Amino acid sequence: MALEYRLVLAGSTLADQVAERSLPDPAERPLGPGPLLSADLVGRYGFLLTVRAGQNGYVEVAADDGVWVWEPKEYVSVNFRLDSSADLQQPVINMLTVVRRILDTGAEDAALVFNADILLLTRLHGVLREHHRDSWWAHYPG
């Protein structure tokens, strides 16, 4: 069984541009044709990484104040797949490092989602907000 985290970036940024922002070392970057890129980084960082560009996105998740729905017209999603049977502390820290790098190098509106149903982070109009601070962020440095 796996745990999945998804960072969704609104806008027309290309998948390969987000891949470059996510991992500065070209040898680690996800590769693939066109809008779908992937990299097996389990041995180094503890996750599989997929970067995919798309249109007509839809995110519906549990937020602190109820259900949150977001429909970016164009988007890039960065997906992290972690093995739930492994020690998760370091892989989650590694994932958050990549998320921070992506957010620090762009200005897109963004959402970080856990297992397709829990909203952990949003950046809307430049304002960053952590969700589920007591139940998730208390366990991991942010």
Summary of the structure (lengths in Angstrom):
residues: 142
radius of gyration: 14.1
end to end distance: 24.8
largest distance: 41.1
contacts: 426
relative contact order: 0.23
helix: 23%
strand: 43%
